[in-house]
């Protein structure tokens, strides 16, 4: 585990003084330890909200509050953090139960996103806001060629509806396939169908997130068919 942590620290550009902190941040609740990463995830979520908010406030000095909120929402979410987690290859470092691993846990967007938030929370606890700010913004800028309202905030459901109406004269249909987990940490699996044919499925922390992701996948499929 120590060698793995060193590789992760190198990717982060940050070395933990307290190795217990990074271990906790990487420990999923299924691993059955006296600790897990949920509390650090809670903290990291709040820290990232502030860090990205300040970054956008300074970067877009003339943008209205509504636009800043939309850009932040497009960055500070499960999809955005999943992207950063995969850039760091977090999946191979997370401590999971065998059952969760066999269930594809290392590839679950929600699990990867949560681990990323937990790591940012751990860095904040140990070294403060300036350090986590530098690390988080560097990762965001490396993974987004352009940060703007047009490039980041896309309503994929609306785009898909416009596309299917122009192609087929109909609107897509969304169906909840499953909901999993306790009330405070539910995941929803949504399928989107066009002309009665299922095109895509996606999982998210809310129905809205899952619908947007399913719509995005369906748009890509339709464009390939074109």
Order of alpha helices (4+ residues) and beta strands (2+ residues): alpha-alpha-alpha-alpha-alpha-alpha-alpha-alpha-alpha-alpha-beta-beta-beta-alpha
